[in-house]
Amino acid sequence: MDSLSIAAPEVFLLTATCIVLVASLFTKANSHTVYWLSQASLVVTLLFAFGQTRAEPVVAYVGAYGIDNMSSTLKVWLIVVAIGVLLYSRDYLTGRRIARGEYFVLALFAISGMMIMVSSKHLLSVYLGLELLALSQYAMVALARDDADASEAAMKYFVLGALASGMLLYGMSMVYGATGSLELSGIRDAVVVGGAEGSVPARFGLTFLIVGIAFKLGAVPFHMWVPDVYEGAPTPVAMFIATAPKIAAFAMLIRLLVDALPALNSDWQAMLAILAALSVVVGNLVAIAQTNIKRMLAYSTISNVGFLLLGIVGATPEGYSAAMFYAITYAFTTLAAFGVLLALSRGTREDGSPFDAVMLDDLAGLARRNGLLAAVMMLAMISLAGVPPMVGFYAKLAVLRAVVDAGYTWLALIAVAMSVAGAFYYLRVIKLMYFDEPVVTTEIDTAGDVSAGLAINGLAVVVLGIFPSFIMAACLAAFA
């Protein structure tokens, strides 16, 4: 029973997901029932997860699973972001008649996979959570079955994802062969005490682990799937992929590198430094040339992944805390940006097809059509650009401080230069919304709960930038 209580959030969510799956079979004509059941499941799971935030670190299930300060904090934020994703997605899915329950069920299974990844203490449980997340996402991308772009994006994502999973699993097998253990603590002891840090199989396995992690994060040069999937997938699915899974990928990075292979930090620091530099440069420069806002946000994700990796490169508790803070704040800032796009995607075009806000020109004159949406998008763009007093400024400052303290000044200079260059495409969005003439002059009406959610989301971007200790304290405690 003690072991069951440790995994209580995951056990409840998986049970609730099965109930939602069965309910979706009997409520096909009323998708709102499935939506509210899904939200209720997440809220109860959030209460379970919040109850573990002050719990002592403990490992159960024969060393395969456990809770600690990092896992309990990340679970809470994962679920908060997921609640926002479902809230913003509801009207879009209903309007396009694809809210038949599959989206919500797959999203809940994916969230369960992320929570398993966050609490894993064993290579097999890490892989189990990763595959539960990945398989759910492949199906979500292809949810609009009549859309050729979505089908193409799903096929690319599936093929490349399978390749990356194979590399990750091969790396795990090499690490197991070098250390004789699948438990992260056992691997750490074998490397430190047994002297396995000098073995070729351990370093060979480390290389394949980083390749798999870099693909899941979307870091250059393993980023080729990100813009195509963001553009081809339905906007709610692109929002889901862009937000919560980045927090889970950060947790997997910490588990596999920091918890299991700290003695090989000189090796993975160098590899992560290269990935971070390439991601920041390519992400920011290519985003400038984009006219499709979903592709622009995809390259923005790539550049922000580079910043997240900067904190890990430092290999210090302060750097890990800064990276954790960056992952959390990036998730709910991007959530706000995609939420505005979904609120805009209403009505039909002249040819009768559903209107999707996917081009930059679709944001022209938004301030005159709906002031709230324009304000929230403006706050999100300013935060992603790293302008004070938004939370994105403090997040970038924290990781830059960590990487400079670790002696990687050259990497910090590249990141700062690319941030200045990247500010152009963020500010361009603000210019379109507030200074360009709108193509369509009709006002945009949004549901009351969606408007409230967006307002809270935008306000959090400002308030947490002024008072970052609300999250940063928990991040520091996670690596104390």
N, C-alpha and C positions, 0 to 999 in steps of 0.2 A: 504493500500500500504506500510505503514511503516513496518507492520508485515511481508509482503511478502519480503521486502528487507532484513530483518534479516535472513530469511531462503532461500535467493537467491541461495547460492551454492547447497543446497540440492534439491531445486525445479528444478534448471537447470539440475543437474545430473540425477534425476529421469526422467525428460522429455527426455533427451538425451539417456538414457538407453532404453526407449520405442522405440525411433527412431532406435537405434542400433538393437533392437530385430526384428523390422519389416524389416530392411535392411538385416539382416542375412537370412531371408526367401527367398530373391530374389538374394542373392549372394553366394549360397552354393558352387559354383565352384571356388569362389575367396575369400578365407578367409582373405586375406590381406586387403580387403576393410573394413571388420568388425574390424580388428585390428586397422587400422588407424582412423576409426570413434571413436573407444573406446579411443584411445590415445588423439584425438582432444577433446573429451568430458572431459577428465580428465584435460587437459591443461587449458581449459576455466574455469572449476570448480576451478582449482588452482588460477586463476586470481581473481575470485569472492571471494575465501577464503582469499587470500592475501590482498584484499581490506578491509577486516574486522579486520585486525591485529591491527590497531590503533583506532578502534571504541570504544566508551564508552560502558561499560557493560549495557545491556538492556535486559528486559524480555518481551516476547510477547505471543500471543495465550493463553490468560487467565492464565498466569503463567506457562505454560507447556514447553516453549522453550525460548532460549535466547542465547546471545553471551557474552563472557567475554574474558579476556586475555588468559586463559587456553584453551578455546574451539577454539579460532581463531588460536592459535599457533599449537595445535594438529591437526587441520584440514589440515593445510598446509603440515605438515610432513606426515600425513596419505596419502595424494594425491601424494606427491613426492615418497614415498615408493611404492605406487600402480603403478605409471608410470614405475618404475624400474621392478616390478614384471611382468607386461605385456610385457615389452621389452625383458626380459630374457626368457620368456615363449614361445615366438612366434615360434622360429625355432623348439623347441621340439614338440609343438602341431602340427605344420605343418607336421613334419616328421612322426608322428604317426597317422595322419589323424583323429585327434580328435578336430581340430580347426574349428568346424562347427558353431561357433558363440555362442554356449551355455556357454563355458568357460568365454568368455568376458562379456556376458550379466549377468551371475551369479556373476562374480567379481564386476561389476558395481553396482548391487543391494546390494552386501555385503558391498561395500564401502559406499553406501548411508546409510545403517544401522549403520555403524560405526560413520558416521558424525552425525546421529541423537542421538546416545548414548552420544557423546561428548558434545552436546549442550542441552541435556535434563535437565529440571528443575522440572520434574514431574515423579512420579513412573511409570505411564502408558507409557509415551514417552520413558523412559529408557527401559521398557520391549518391546515396539514396535521396537525400534532400535535393541535390542538384538536378537529378533526373526527373523527379516529381515536378520541379519548377519548369525545367526545359520542355518536357513533353506537353505540359499544359499550355505553355506559351506557343509552341508550334501550332497547336490546334486553334488557339485564340486568333493567331494571325490569319488563318484560313477560314475564320468564322463566316465571313461574307463570301459564300461559295460561288456566287454568280459574278464576283468581281475578279477579272483576270489579273489585275495588279496584286490583289491580296493573295491569290493562289501562287503567283510567281514569287512573291516575297516569302510566303510560307515554305515553298520548296527550297529557296536559297538558304533560308534560316535553318531548315531541317538538315540539309546536306552539310553545311558548314558547322552547324552545332554538333552533329554526329561525329564529324572529324575532330573537333575540339574535345569532345567528351572522350573519344578514343585516346587522344594524346594525354589527357589528364589521367585516365585510368592506367595508361602505360607508365606514366611517371609515378603513380602510386605503387604499381607493382615493382618498379625499380627501387623505390625507397624501402618497400617491404623486404625485398631481397637483400638490401644492404644492412638493414637494421633488425630484421626478424620480428617486427612488431607492426600491428595495424593501429594500435592506440597512439594518440598524439603524444601522451606523456612517455610511453615506452620508446617511441621514436626519438624523442628529445634526449632521454637518458642514454640510449644506444649511441647517439651521435656524440654527446658530450663525454660520457664516461667510457664508452667502448671505443672511442677514437674513430668512429665511422665518418667523421667530417672530411677525412682525407681520401675516402674511397671514391673510385670513379663511378660506380653505380649510383651512389647517393647524389653526386653532383649531376650525373646524367638524368636521374629522376627529377631533380630540382628543376632542371631546364624544361622538361615536359610539363611539370606542374605549373610553371609560370606561363607557358604557352596557353594552357587550358584556362587559367585564371584571366589572362589578358584578353582572351576571346570573350569570356563572359562579361568582362567589364567594358569591352569595346575599345581597347587601347590599340594605338597604331603599333605595328602594321597588321594587327588582327582585327581591324575595324570594318572590313569591307562589307559586312552584313548590315551594319547599323543604319546608314542612310537609306538603303533599299527597303529594309523592313519598316522603318519609320514612315517612309513615303507610301508604301504599298498597303500596310496594315490599316484597318479602320482606326480612326483617331483615338477612340477609347483604349484600344489595344496598344497603340503606340504610347499613350500616356502611361499605361500600366507598365510596359517594358522600360520606360524611361525613368521611373521613380523607384518603387519599392525594391525591385531586384538589384539595384545598385547598392543598397544597404546590405543585402544578403551577400553579394559578391565581395564587399569589403570584409564582412565577417569571415567568409571562406578564405580570403587572403591572409587574415590575421591567424586563423586556425592552422593553416598549412605552413606558413612561413615563420610567424613569430612564436606560436605555441609549439610547433613540432620541430622546426629547423633553425633555432636561434644561433646555433654554432656555425651555420653556413651563411651568416648575415653578410659577410664581405662579398660573397658570390651573388646573392639575390639583390643586394643593394645596387651593385653595378648594373645588373639587368633591368631593375625597376627604374633606375635613373635614365637609361636610354629610352625605355618605353614612355616615361613621363615627358622627356624632352620632345620626342617625336609626336606624342599626342597633343601637347600644347601648341606646337608649331603647325602641324597639319590641320588640327581641328579649327583653330582660329583663322588661318589664312584661307582655307577652302570655304568656310562658312560665309566669308565676305561675298563670294561670287554667287550665292544661292538666291533664287527667286521663290522657291517653294519653302514656306515657313517650317514645314515638318522636316525637310532636309536640313534647313538651317539649324533647327533645334537638335537634330541628330549630330551635326558636327560640333555644336555647342556641348553636347554630352561628351563627345570625344575629348574636347579640350578640358572639360571639367574633370574627367577621369584622370587626365594628366596631373591636374592639381591635387587630386586625391592621392595619387601615387607619391607626390612630393613628400607628404607627411610620413609615409612608410619608408621612404628612402633614408630618412634620418636615423631610423632604427633606435629611437629613444621613446620612453613613455610619453613625453610631451608631443612628439611627432605622431604617435599612434592616436593620441587623444584628439589632436588637430584634424587628422584624417577622418576619424569617426565623426567629429563635429561637422566636417565638410560633407560627408556622405548624407547625414541626416538633413542638414539645411538645404543641400542641393535638391534632395528628393521633394520636399514640400514647396520649394521655390518653383521647380519645374512643373509640379502639380498645378500651381496657380496659372502658369502660362498655358498649359494644355486645357485647363478648365475654361479659360476664356475662349479658346478655339472651339471647344464643344458648344459653348453657349451661343457662339456666332453661327454655328452650322445648323441653321433652321431654314425651312421653306424649300423652294425649288428654283432651279435656274430656268432660263428662257426655253430650253429644250425639254423641260419637264423632269430632268434628273434632279436628285436631291442635292442641295447646296452644301458643300463642304468648304470651310475656311482653311484652305491649304496654301494659297498664294499670298505673298506679302501684300499685293494690291487689295486683297479682300479686307485688310485692316484699315484701309484709307478712310479717314474721317470718322473713326469709331467713337471718338470723344463726343461727337454731335448726335450719335445714335444711342449710345448708352454710356453715360459717364462712369458708372461703377466698373464696367468691363475694361474701359480704357485705363482707369486708374490702377486696377489690379495688374493688368498687363504691363503698365509702365513700371510699377514697383518690382515686378518679377524681372524685367529686363535690366533695370538699374542694379538689382541685386546680383544677377548673373554676370554683369559687367564688373562687379566689385567696387561699386561707388558707395562711399559712406553716406548716410548712416545705416545702410541696409545690411542684413545679416551676411550677405555674400562678401562684403568687404572684410568683416572680421574673420570669416572662414578662410579667405585667401591670405590675410595677414598672418593668421596662426600657422598655416602650413609653410609659408615663406620664412617665418621666424624659425621654425623647426629645421628647415633644410639649410638655412644659413648657419645655425648653431652646430649642425653636423658637419660643416665644412664644405658644403656643395654650393658655394656662392655663384659659380658659373650657371648652375641650374636655376637658381633663383632669378638671376639676371635675364635668362631666356624667358622665364615665366612672366616676369614683369613686362618685358618688351612685347610679348605676344598678347598680354592682357590689354595693353594700350591699343594695339592693332585691332584686337577683337572687339573693343568697345564700339567700333564703327557700326557693326551689323546689329548690335543691340540698340544703339541710339537711333538707327535708321527706322526701326519699328516704332519708336516713340514719335519720330518726325512724321511718319505716315498717319498715325492715329490723330495727332493734334494739329497738323498743319496742312495736310492734303485734303482735297475735296472728296467727299464720299461718293462712290459710284451708285450706291443705293441709299436713299434718304429715309427709308422707313425706320422707325424706332425698333429696338430689339427688346422683347419681353422675355424675362427668365422667371422660372419658378421661385417662389419665396425661399425655400430651403437652399436652392442652388445659389441665389444671391447672397444669402446669409453665409453660406460656406465660403464663397469667394471673398466676401468682405473680411471674414475671420482669417482666411488664408493670407490675404494681402496685408492685413494688420500685423499678423505674426512675423512677416518678413521685415517689417519696420521695428516692431517692439523687441524681437530677439536680436536684432542688430544693435539696439541701444543697450539691452540687458542680456548679453550672450551667456552670462553665468548660469542662467536657468538650465541650459543644455550642457554647457561646458563643464560644469561641476560634475555631472554624471559621467561625462566622457573621461575626465581626469580620474575619477574614482574607479573607472573600469580598468585602468592600467596603473593604479597606484602600487 
